[in-house]
Amino acid sequence: MKELSQVTMKELSQENIGCPYCGESIQVLIDPEDAGQQYIEDCQVCCRPITFSVSVGMDGELTVIVKDENDTL
């Protein structure tokens, strides 16, 4: 079982994002399998809902875009 956990953790990417509400820099774990997906996760500081959009560029780099719940972009 430990081997499976270690493989899973290697696949996750740690990213620093700025909360669109409070402006605090927070660390989040992003699963590359979420590429092309959009999901909501609460800010670790102010607890407001952040919308995450995850994509993978042509170079294989993960791109994470965050916005507040009222942002329509």
C-alpha positions, 0 to 999 in steps of 0.5 A: 500500500505504501508504494501506491501512496508514494506514486499518487503523491508524486503525480500531484503538483504543488502550486502557489496561488493568490486568493482572489478574495483576500490576496493571500498566497496559499499552497494547493495540490493539483492533480494533473488528471484534473486538466480540462476541469473546473472545480471549487475549493475554499481558501485556506485563509478566508474560507471563500470559494475559489474556482480553479481551472486546470489545464496542461500546456503544449510543453506539459506544464500545468496551468492553474487559473483561479477566480472568485465566484462572481468572475465570469471570465 
